Structures are given as C-alpha cells and as structure tokens.
Amino acid sequence: MSHRIFWPLAVSAAFVGTACAAEQSETKITEVTAVASATATGFIAPDEAWRTVDPENLMIIDTKYGEIAVELFPEIAPKHVAQVKTLAKQGFYDNVVFHRVIEGFMNQTGDGSNGDGTGDSDLPDIEAEFTFRRGADLPFTLVTAQKAGDSEIGVGFYKSLPIASQPTSQAMFTKDGKVNAFGLHCKGVTSMARTSDPNSANSQFFLMRAKASHLDMQYSIWGNTVMGHELLEKPKVGTIGEVPGWVPDRMTDVNMAIDMPEADRPKVQVLRTDSPAFANWVKTQQNEDGTFPDVCDLSVPTRTL
C-alpha cells in the first residue's frame, strides 16, 4: 500500500466568487468596544464569554510530553469526524507513532496497522470534505481578508477553527441559503492525510506545527487543538525509514473525552469567538500600524477547569 502523503496544490480562486466584506450578520471585530484584559497567565473575561467544548467532540491525545486536546467539528467534516471517533473508540490509535514529523510543517500519525505510513484501518476510505457550506447555524467572526487570485475572501473563526468564507450576503442568491467556506491549515489544526486520490483518506492524520496554506481545500480539516498547543512542536523530527535508528515519538493513548471517567476528563473552555470579549482580545493583537495579524498567528484563548 502506498504512503499517505501530501500533494500540495494551489488554492483555486474560483472558490471565492466575489470580494468579501463585513456584514451585519457576521461579527465584525473592528466595531466592538467591550472591555477585557490579557495577563501573563491567560486572558481574563467573564464566565459567559467562555463555552465548554462538548466532550462528545473532544479528543484527548496523550503523549509523553503531556495531553493534547482536539475539538472535532462534525458540522464541517461529518464523515471524517465519524471515522476518527470510531477508530479512537476502538483503541486503534493507542500507542501509534508519529511516523513522519517535519519541522515547520506537521506531525503525521494514525497508521495503526503498519506504523510506517503504509497502513490504514479496515474501515472504508472517506470521501473528500475539503470545503463546507456555511449557513446561519455556523456563525462566522470576520477578522480580516486575504487575497485569493484577483479577489479577496474573508478570514476569521468558526468557534476555535480558523476558516475562510464567502460573505453571508451571498446566501440570498443560493438555493440552500448558504455560502462556501473552508478551514485553514494553521498551527494546531488537524487534517486527514491521503494519497493522490482526493477520496482516499482513511485513518492517518496530521497535526499542524505551523501554517501551510498550500494545503487549504486539498485536505479535509476535522479538528483544532484547544489544549496542549505548546506541545505541538515536541514530537521528534524525522521520518521512519529515512534515518537508520531513528525512534519516533508516539501517541500513548487516544480517547474521546466522553468515554473517559469524569474525574479524569479535562473540561476545556474556549473563548466564544462571537463574543465582545473575543473581539477585544483580537484588537489587543493588532500590529503597530493598526492592521490585524494573519489569522494563523492568532490562537483563540482557552482554559482548562
């Protein structure tokens, strides 16, 4: 079986349609003036500004460096989330190595069969979920805009996930009342590995160590790191089979939080990206010239109770 590898492709401007602008139905960062403050130990905001990640959609990856918690998004990539959940519940990912780790790029894992990037699970391959349709049920917090060919597209957040989206105003011109959107491969994002066949994802996935925009709309994003962000660059760099004697790090245990004893289950909260507190936090991250940083340089504040 062939390795699950990356096949970088350019982002297509055809996705964009028309230039994006902030609208009333989207949270607009620059219009919010609520007060919140950042400290050396975290971000201070009222309790109502935080949301608790549903344990049904919280994956806990245990490593020798500590726990990494990933929020899953079934509303964005339902088939991939279902597959990953099933495999985690089966124990398929327990004691599986990071078989391909590239500095400044990603940590690839999930080969619970062969452990070297050539194996998959016994479950069927999954159809691509590179993009999704966003309606009023998936509120978008616009931060800035980025170039996509000759046009611009809005970039911001859905919950903790950095995404790009067409403006909500275009929904009135679509049959389903929704617009196109896609996740961004920023540090912390989890995405599915595949072969050159877009519909070949199975069990292998990668956690981003850094931004890699050339992967956008080419790989299916299904989650984002909400705890243990500082651990993403801990796994040892290397690839199985390339350097004799290289011993990779591994995921010791992988569980869905809902399946863990309640006493052992981390309670992870994320700052609501549709809240005034989040808008104010983003404003504290502005550059000296008043512009906003790249969305991939913003990590939504989280806390663990």
C-alpha positions in Angstrom: 0.0 0.0 0.0 1.3 3.5 -0.9 2.2 6.0 1.8 -0.3 8.6 2.8 1.5 11.7 1.7 0.8 15.3 0.8 0.2 16.5 -2.8 0.4 20.3 -2.5 -1.8 22.3 -4.9 -2.5 25.9 -5.3 -5.7 27.4 -3.8 -8.3 28.0 -6.6 -9.6 31.5 -6.9 -12.8 30.0 -8.4 -14.0 29.2 -4.9 -14.1 32.8 -3.9 -16.8 34.2 -6.2 -16.9 37.9 -5.2 -14.9 40.0 -2.9 -15.7 39.7 0.8 -16.9 42.5 3.0 -18.0 42.6 6.7 -21.8 42.4 7.2 -24.4 42.8 9.9 -25.0 39.0 10.1 -21.3 38.5 10.8 -19.4 39.6 13.9 -17.1 42.4 12.9 -14.0 42.8 15.1 -13.4 46.5 14.4 -16.8 47.5 15.6 -16.7 46.1 19.1 -15.5 48.1 22.1 -16.1 45.8 25.0 -13.5 45.7 27.8 -11.4 42.6 28.6 -7.8 42.3 29.5 -4.9 40.0 28.9 -2.5 38.9 31.6 0.8 37.0 31.6 -1.1 33.9 32.7 -4.0 34.0 30.3 -7.0 36.0 29.2 -9.4 37.4 31.7 -13.0 37.5 30.5 -16.4 37.0 32.2 -17.7 33.4 32.5 -20.4 34.0 29.9 -17.7 34.7 27.3 -16.5 31.1 27.5 -18.0 28.0 26.1 -17.3 24.4 27.2 -16.2 22.0 24.5 -18.7 19.2 24.2 -16.9 16.0 25.5 -18.6 14.1 22.6 -16.4 16.2 20.3 -13.2 16.4 22.3 -10.4 14.0 21.5 -7.6 13.6 24.1 -4.3 12.6 22.7 -1.9 11.5 25.5 1.9 11.7 24.8 5.0 11.5 27.0 5.0 15.3 26.8 1.5 15.7 28.0 -2.1 15.8 26.8 -3.2 17.4 23.6 -7.0 18.1 23.3 -8.5 18.5 19.8 -12.0 19.9 19.3 -13.8 18.0 16.5 -16.3 19.6 14.0 -18.9 17.2 12.7 -20.8 20.1 11.3 -17.9 20.7 8.9 -16.5 17.3 8.1 -19.1 14.8 9.3 -17.6 11.7 7.6 -14.1 12.3 8.8 -15.2 13.1 12.4 -17.3 9.9 12.5 -14.3 7.8 11.2 -11.8 9.3 13.7 -14.3 8.8 16.6 -14.9 5.2 15.7 -11.2 4.5 15.5 -10.5 6.2 18.7 -13.2 4.3 20.5 -11.8 1.0 19.1 -8.3 1.9 20.5 -6.9 1.9 17.0 -4.8 5.0 17.7 -3.3 3.8 21.0 0.5 3.5 21.0 0.7 4.7 17.4 3.8 6.6 16.3 4.3 9.9 14.7 5.9 8.3 11.7 6.6 11.5 9.7 7.4 14.7 11.5 8.7 17.7 9.6 9.9 20.9 11.3 7.9 23.9 10.5 5.2 21.8 8.9 3.3 18.9 10.7 3.2 15.7 12.8 1.8 12.8 10.8 0.4 9.8 12.6 -2.6 7.4 12.6 -1.1 4.3 10.9 -2.3 1.8 13.5 -1.6 -1.1 11.1 2.0 -0.9 10.0 3.2 2.2 11.9 5.3 3.4 9.0 2.9 5.4 6.8 1.9 2.5 4.5 -1.1 1.2 6.5 -4.7 2.1 7.2 -7.6 0.8 9.2 -10.1 -1.8 8.0 -12.7 0.9 7.6 -13.6 2.2 4.1 -11.8 5.3 2.7 -13.6 8.6 3.1 -14.9 11.0 0.5 -13.2 14.4 0.5 -14.6 17.1 2.7 -12.3 19.9 1.7 -14.9 22.6 1.9 -18.3 23.1 3.5 -21.4 25.1 3.2 -22.0 27.7 5.9 -25.4 28.9 6.9 -26.8 31.0 9.8 -26.2 28.0 12.0 -22.4 28.4 11.6 -21.7 32.0 12.7 -18.5 33.5 11.3 -16.4 36.0 13.1 -14.6 38.0 10.5 -11.0 39.3 11.3 -9.6 40.4 8.0 -9.4 39.5 4.4 -6.9 37.6 2.3 -6.1 37.5 -1.4 -7.4 34.6 -3.5 -6.4 35.2 -7.1 -7.8 38.5 -8.2 -10.4 38.6 -5.3 -10.5 38.7 -1.6 -12.1 36.3 0.8 -13.0 36.9 4.5 -10.9 35.0 7.1 -11.7 34.6 10.7 -13.1 32.0 13.1 -15.9 29.5 13.5 -15.7 28.5 17.1 -12.0 27.8 17.7 -11.3 26.9 14.0 -9.7 29.4 11.6 -11.7 29.5 8.4 -12.2 31.4 5.2 -15.7 32.2 4.0 -17.7 33.9 1.3 -19.8 36.8 2.8 -23.2 35.9 4.2 -24.9 38.3 1.9 -24.3 35.9 -1.0 -26.6 33.3 0.7 -29.7 35.0 -0.6 -28.5 34.1 -4.1 -28.0 30.4 -3.4 -30.6 27.6 -3.4 -29.7 26.3 0.0 -29.3 29.7 1.6 -25.6 29.0 2.4 -22.2 30.1 1.2 -18.8 28.4 0.6 -16.3 28.1 3.3 -13.1 26.1 4.1 -10.8 25.5 7.1 -7.3 27.0 7.2 -4.2 24.9 7.8 -2.9 26.9 10.8 -0.8 25.6 13.7 -2.9 23.3 15.8 -5.4 22.3 13.1 -5.9 18.5 12.5 -6.4 17.3 8.9 -6.5 14.0 7.1 -3.7 12.5 5.1 -4.3 10.9 1.8 -2.8 9.7 -1.5 -3.1 11.5 -4.8 -6.8 10.3 -4.8 -8.8 13.0 -3.1 -11.2 10.4 -1.7 -8.5 8.1 -0.1 -8.4 9.4 3.5 -8.7 6.6 6.0 -7.0 6.7 9.4 -3.9 8.7 9.1 -3.9 12.3 10.1 -1.6 15.2 10.9 -1.4 17.9 13.5 0.0 21.2 12.1 3.2 22.5 13.6 2.9 25.7 11.6 0.8 27.4 8.9 0.7 25.6 5.5 -1.8 27.5 3.3 -0.9 25.4 0.2 -2.9 22.5 1.9 -6.1 24.5 2.1 -9.0 23.0 0.2 -6.8 20.0 -0.7 -7.1 18.1 2.6 -10.1 17.5 4.9 -9.8 19.5 8.2 -11.8 18.0 11.0 -10.5 19.5 14.2 -8.3 22.1 16.0 -6.1 21.9 19.1 -7.7 23.6 22.2 -5.4 22.3 24.9 -1.7 21.4 24.7 -0.9 23.9 21.9 2.6 24.3 23.3 3.2 20.5 22.8 2.7 20.5 19.0 6.4 21.1 18.3 7.6 18.5 20.9 7.5 15.3 18.7 10.9 14.4 17.4 11.5 15.4 13.8 12.2 12.6 11.4 10.6 10.0 9.1 10.6 6.3 9.6 12.9 4.6 7.1 14.9 7.7 6.2 17.4 7.7 9.1 18.6 4.4 10.5 17.9 4.1 14.2 15.5 7.0 14.4 13.0 6.3 17.1 9.7 8.2 16.7 7.5 9.6 19.5 4.1 8.2 19.8 0.5 8.7 20.9 0.3 6.6 24.1 -3.5 6.8 24.4 -6.2 8.4 22.3 -9.7 8.7 23.8 -12.9 10.7 23.2 -13.4 12.7 26.4 -16.9 11.4 26.8 -15.5 7.9 27.2 -13.1 8.8 30.0 -14.0 8.7 33.7 -15.5 12.1 34.6 -12.8 12.6 37.2 -10.1 12.2 34.5 -11.8 14.1 31.8 -10.4 17.6 31.1 -13.0 20.3 31.0 -11.8 22.6 28.2 -13.3 26.0 27.7 -12.7 28.2 24.6 -13.3 32.0 24.4 -16.5 32.5 22.4 -15.4 33.9 19.1 -18.8 35.6 18.7 -18.4 37.5 22.0 -17.3 41.1 22.7 -14.5 39.7 24.9 -13.0 37.9 21.9 -13.3 40.9 19.7 -11.5 43.0 22.2 -8.8 40.3 22.6 -8.2 40.3 18.8 -7.8 44.1 19.0 -5.0 43.7 21.6 -3.2 41.6 19.0 -3.2 44.3 16.4 0.1 45.3 14.7 1.7 48.7 15.4 0.2 50.1 12.2 -3.3 49.1 13.2 -3.7 46.1 10.9 -4.7 42.7 12.2 -2.2 39.9 12.1 -2.6 36.8 10.0 -5.4 34.6 11.3 -2.9 31.8 11.7 -1.0 33.9 14.1 -4.0 34.1 16.4 -4.7 31.2 18.8 -8.1 31.5 20.4 -7.7 31.8 24.2 -8.6 28.6 26.1 -8.7 27.5 29.7 -9.0 24.1 31.5 -11.1 23.7 34.6 
